[in-house]
Structures are given as C-alpha cells and as structure tokens.
C-alpha cells in the first residue's frame, strides 16, 4: 500500500542519495531512513539519484517509490559520476534543510537527528567528522588523511579535515551552492568555499552494509586531483618554480663547461651527459605542459556550456516528471541571464 499521507506537504528535510549499483543495500536503506523520517520534526522527502547503475538498483528504487511516495527517483541517461549525481539531487531538493547521504550506509542516517538539533540552533551547515573508519585499509585511511591536510595547506578554501559528503545544509547555503555550475566539481570543496556558519558532529564510520566500494584507486586519485586543481593554483606555481630552477641549473652547468674547456683540465666528450640533461629538461617541459593543459582543459569544458547531466526519467516530482530536463534548462538560462546582466552593467 502506498504511503501518501505527507506527500503534498512542503518538506522540512530533503535527503539526497546518489545510487550506483547498490541493489543489495536499498531495502535496508529504506527501512532505516523511513524510520528516521518519521522521527524528525517535520515532513521529509528522499531523492534517490540513479547514476547509470548496471544492476537492478533502478527497478528497486521504483518499488520504493511505489511503496512510499516520499521516496523520489531520478534516473540519469548514463553514468555522470557521484559529484554530478549529488548536484542533481540538490537541484531538485525542496526542503528547508537538505541532507547528503550515501546509499551504502557507512554513514549512519540516525546521526541526522543530532545534526537537526544543531541546525535549529542556527548553523547553516553541519558536517559529519569521522573519528574512526572501520573496515577500511591502512592505505585508504592514510591517503585520505594526507590528501585532506595537503588540500587544506595549499588551498585558499577551508576544507574540513576527515569530512566526507555526509552533511546537513540549510536552504540559504544550498541556494549559494546551486549558483555554482562548474563542470568539474568537487562538492566538498565547493561547500567549504561558500562559507556560512558551519559546525561538525563526530561519529565512527561503519563498513558497507552490502556490496563493494565503487571508488577504485584511479577514481580516488582523479577525485583528489579534481579537488586540488579546482581550488588551488599551487601546481602552476610549483611547475614555474621547477622551470626556474632547471634554467638556473642549465646556465650554471653551461658556464662550468666553458670554464673547464678553457682551462684545459680535460676534453669533454659529453654525449652521455648531454643525453641525460636533455632527457631531464624534456621531462620537465612535458610535466609543465601537462599541468597547464589540465587547467586549459577545464576552461575548455566550461566554455562548451554542456549540461551537467541529462535525466532519462523522473518519478515523484509532479510536472517535472513529464519534462525531466526542464529544471536544468531553467538553471542554465538563469545563469546566462545573470552573466549577460553583469557584462552589460556600467
């Protein structure tokens, strides 16, 4: 039997849940989240974004929507990545407070009750800080710790350490986030950039309820690189400094070779040293070009102005169900109008 008792009410809380191949854990997610939604001090909705799953996640999400219409479903046309899936859910969320939650249940939904208390105290963003991580390898814990601290040191943005996507966001902070439409997205850094009044609650991160992690080492490296490139120009400064040092070294080496030759100390055959030196300089040049190319590539992505995502189907969003990409079109049009107004301003 479908639960429609609170569908028409404006939600106080919106849960945004990106889903990618999580068919085994969805029933338990629904059980725990529906209990939590009944306990909260206001009506709630849950927006599940299917990021191009290859298993039965989407049919199971439709079953949950049919069972309880507070659970709404977004079906992407293909896999766009978790950061984009989170952004799509945030675009569609209508609650006064929005909670980001992973579908694997490593982050306990019940912690939202404590987050809601802090929100009622006047905080605009409450993020969950991981005191410990259970069932994670030593390498993953240490690499995550190193990345967060490195990003915080080299970036002008205050990105909290040991914090993931699990957080509660006030509508005012969410509206500021939604105005940021860059294509290469690092959501945690973007929330750090917007500021507002933030605080944290601590918890112990559990192991996955079911399934396996979808973040391989290459994906984690890519995400880390996105975070660094998006919020720091330190790589550009670093390659500039390397180029400057190599230039000084080459100049000094050239002077030394001339002095040695004129003094008659020995004849320099030089082919081995020249080969090594040229290979070294060539490697530095390629590194510099690669780093610069990453920034240029991101500019290229931005000027194309392609949509962040394309939606194949929506369930539970009223009129948008018949035109699933209308919301993004409206957001893009509003951004274009704001840009044009800024350019035409005296």
C-alpha positions in Angstrom: 0.0 0.0 0.0 1.4 3.4 -1.0 2.1 5.9 1.8 0.7 9.3 0.5 -0.1 10.8 3.9 2.6 13.5 3.7 3.4 13.7 0.0 1.7 17.0 -0.6 3.3 18.9 2.3 6.3 21.1 1.8 9.2 19.1 3.2 11.3 20.4 6.1 14.0 17.9 5.3 15.2 16.6 1.9 17.6 13.6 1.7 19.8 13.4 -1.4 21.1 9.9 -2.0 23.4 9.1 -5.1 23.0 5.5 -6.1 25.3 3.4 -8.3 24.9 -0.4 -8.2 23.5 -0.6 -4.7 20.6 -3.1 -5.2 21.5 -5.2 -2.2 21.5 -2.3 0.3 18.4 -0.4 -0.9 15.9 -2.3 1.2 17.9 -1.7 4.4 18.4 1.9 3.4 14.7 2.4 3.0 14.0 0.7 6.4 16.3 2.8 8.4 15.6 6.1 6.5 11.8 5.7 6.7 12.0 5.2 10.4 14.2 8.3 10.7 11.9 10.4 8.6 9.0 9.6 10.9 11.1 10.7 13.9 12.1 14.1 12.5 10.3 17.3 13.5 8.7 17.9 10.1 7.8 16.2 6.8 10.6 14.8 4.7 11.4 13.6 1.2 14.2 11.4 -0.1 15.6 12.0 -3.6 17.5 8.9 -4.9 19.6 9.6 -8.0 20.4 6.6 -10.1 23.8 7.3 -11.7 23.6 4.9 -14.6 23.5 1.7 -12.5 24.1 -1.6 -14.3 22.3 -3.8 -11.7 18.7 -3.8 -10.5 19.1 -0.6 -8.5 16.7 1.5 -10.6 13.8 -1.1 -10.5 14.2 -1.4 -6.8 14.1 2.4 -6.4 10.8 2.4 -8.4 9.5 -0.2 -6.0 10.4 2.0 -3.0 8.7 5.0 -4.7 5.5 2.9 -5.2 5.6 1.8 -1.6 6.3 5.3 -0.2 6.0 8.4 -2.4 8.2 10.4 -0.1 11.0 8.5 -1.9 11.5 10.1 -5.3 13.6 8.8 -8.1 16.0 10.4 -10.6 17.3 8.2 -13.5 20.3 9.6 -15.4 20.7 8.9 -19.1 24.2 7.5 -18.3 26.8 7.5 -15.6 27.9 11.1 -14.9 29.8 10.4 -11.6 28.9 10.9 -8.0 29.7 14.6 -7.8 27.2 15.3 -10.5 24.6 12.9 -9.1 24.8 14.8 -5.8 24.4 18.1 -7.6 21.3 16.8 -9.5 19.7 15.8 -6.2 20.5 19.2 -4.7 18.9 20.9 -7.7 15.7 19.0 -7.1 15.6 19.2 -3.3 12.8 21.5 -1.9 13.3 21.1 1.8 14.3 23.8 4.2 17.3 21.6 5.2 19.0 19.1 2.8 21.0 16.1 3.9 23.6 14.4 1.7 23.7 10.7 2.4 25.5 7.7 0.7 23.4 4.6 -0.1 26.0 2.2 1.3 25.0 3.1 5.0 28.6 3.6 6.1 27.3 7.0 7.3 24.5 6.3 9.9 21.3 8.1 8.9 20.3 8.3 12.6 23.0 11.0 13.1 20.8 13.4 11.3 18.7 13.8 14.5 21.8 15.4 16.1 22.5 17.4 13.0 18.9 18.8 13.0 19.4 20.0 16.6 22.4 22.0 15.6 20.6 23.3 12.6 17.8 24.6 14.8 20.5 26.3 16.9 21.2 28.5 13.8 24.0 26.7 11.9 23.8 26.8 8.1 25.9 23.7 7.6 26.5 20.7 9.8 29.0 18.2 8.5 29.9 14.8 10.0 33.5 14.4 11.0 34.9 10.8 11.1 36.6 10.0 14.4 37.4 6.4 13.2 36.9 4.4 10.0 36.0 0.8 10.4 36.7 -1.9 7.7 39.0 0.4 5.7 42.5 -0.4 4.7 45.5 1.3 6.2 46.4 2.7 2.8 42.9 4.3 2.3 42.9 5.9 5.8 46.4 7.3 5.4 45.9 8.5 1.9 42.7 10.3 2.8 44.3 11.9 5.8 47.3 13.1 3.7 45.0 14.4 0.9 42.7 16.4 3.2 45.7 18.0 5.0 47.5 18.8 1.8 44.5 20.4 0.2 43.9 22.5 3.2 47.5 23.7 3.2 47.7 24.6 -0.5 44.2 25.9 -1.0 42.7 29.2 -0.1 39.5 27.3 0.8 39.0 25.9 4.4 38.1 22.3 3.6 37.4 20.5 6.9 39.7 17.5 7.6 38.3 14.0 7.8 34.9 15.0 6.4 33.1 13.4 3.5 29.8 14.3 1.8 27.6 13.4 4.8 26.2 16.8 6.0 23.0 18.9 6.5 22.7 22.1 4.6 20.4 25.0 5.3 18.3 26.3 2.3 20.3 29.6 2.3 23.6 27.8 1.9 22.1 25.4 -0.6 21.0 28.3 -2.8 24.5 29.6 -2.8 25.8 26.2 -3.8 23.3 25.8 -6.6 24.6 29.1 -8.2 27.9 27.4 -8.8 27.6 25.5 -12.1 31.2 24.5 -13.0 31.5 21.2 -14.8 34.5 19.7 -12.9 33.0 19.5 -9.5 34.5 18.8 -6.1 31.4 19.1 -3.9 33.2 19.1 -0.5 35.5 21.9 -1.6 32.5 23.9 -3.0 30.7 23.7 0.3 33.9 24.9 2.0 34.2 27.8 -0.4 30.7 29.2 0.2 31.4 29.7 3.9 28.3 30.5 6.1 28.1 29.3 9.7 29.4 25.7 9.9 30.0 23.2 12.6 30.5 19.5 12.9 29.3 16.4 14.7 31.6 13.3 15.2 30.9 9.7 14.5 32.5 6.4 13.8 32.2 5.4 10.1 31.0 1.8 9.7 31.7 -0.7 7.0 29.4 -1.1 4.0 26.1 -2.8 4.7 26.3 -4.7 1.3 28.2 -4.7 -2.0 31.7 -3.4 -2.7 33.1 0.1 -3.0 32.7 1.8 -6.3 35.8 4.0 -5.8 38.9 2.3 -7.2 42.3 3.8 -6.7 42.3 5.5 -10.1 38.9 7.1 -9.3 40.2 8.3 -5.9 43.3 9.8 -7.5 41.1 11.5 -10.0 38.9 12.9 -7.3 41.9 14.2 -5.4 43.3 15.8 -8.5 40.0 17.5 -9.2 39.9 18.9 -5.7 43.5 20.3 -6.0 43.0 21.7 -9.5 39.6 23.2 -8.7 40.7 25.0 -5.5 44.4 25.8 -5.8 46.9 27.2 -8.3 49.7 25.6 -6.4 50.5 23.1 -9.2 51.1 26.0 -11.6 53.3 27.8 -9.1 55.2 24.6 -8.5 56.0 23.9 -12.1 57.0 27.5 -12.6 59.5 27.2 -9.7 60.8 23.9 -11.2 61.3 25.5 -14.6 63.1 28.4 -12.9 65.4 26.0 -11.0 66.2 24.0 -14.1 67.0 27.1 -16.0 69.4 28.2 -13.3 71.0 24.7 -13.2 71.4 24.7 -17.0 73.0 28.2 -17.0 75.4 27.2 -14.2 76.3 23.9 -16.0 77.0 25.8 -19.2 79.3 28.3 -17.5 81.1 25.4 -15.7 81.6 23.5 -19.0 83.1 26.7 -20.7 85.5 27.2 -17.8 86.6 23.6 -17.8 87.2 23.7 -21.5 89.2 26.9 -21.5 91.3 25.8 -18.5 92.3 22.6 -20.4 91.5 20.4 -17.5 90.1 17.7 -19.8 88.3 17.2 -23.0 84.6 16.8 -22.7 83.2 14.1 -24.9 79.8 14.9 -23.4 77.4 12.7 -25.3 76.2 10.8 -22.2 75.8 13.9 -20.0 74.1 15.8 -22.8 71.6 13.0 -23.4 70.8 12.7 -19.7 70.4 16.5 -19.4 68.2 16.8 -22.5 66.0 14.0 -21.3 65.6 15.6 -17.9 64.8 19.0 -19.4 62.3 17.4 -21.8 60.6 15.6 -19.0 60.3 18.8 -17.0 58.8 20.6 -20.1 56.2 17.8 -20.6 55.3 17.9 -16.9 54.8 21.7 -17.1 52.7 21.4 -20.3 50.6 18.6 -18.7 49.8 20.7 -15.6 49.0 23.8 -17.7 46.9 21.5 -20.0 44.8 20.4 -17.1 43.8 24.0 -16.3 43.2 24.8 -20.0 41.2 21.6 -20.4 38.9 22.7 -17.6 38.5 26.1 -19.3 37.5 24.2 -22.4 34.9 22.2 -20.5 33.4 25.4 -19.1 33.1 27.3 -22.4 31.2 24.5 -24.1 28.4 25.1 -21.7 27.1 21.5 -21.9 24.5 20.4 -19.2 25.9 18.9 -16.0 23.7 15.9 -16.5 20.8 14.5 -18.6 17.9 12.9 -16.9 16.1 9.9 -18.6 13.2 9.7 -16.2 11.8 11.3 -13.0 9.3 9.9 -10.6 7.6 11.8 -7.8 8.4 15.4 -9.0 5.0 16.4 -10.4 5.1 18.4 -13.6 8.9 17.8 -14.0 8.1 14.1 -14.5 6.9 14.9 -18.0 9.9 17.1 -18.8 12.8 15.7 -16.8 15.5 18.1 -18.1 13.4 21.3 -17.7 14.9 22.2 -14.3 18.5 22.2 -15.6 17.4 24.3 -18.6 15.9 26.8 -16.3 19.1 26.9 -14.2 21.3 27.4 -17.3 19.0 30.1 -18.7 19.1 32.0 -15.3 22.9 31.7 -15.2 23.1 33.1 -18.8 20.9 36.0 -18.0 22.9 36.8 -14.9 26.1 36.7 -16.9 24.7 38.9 -19.6 23.5 41.4 -17.0 26.9 41.5 -15.4 28.6 42.1 -18.7 26.2 44.9 -19.6 26.5 46.6 -16.3 28.0 50.1 -16.4 
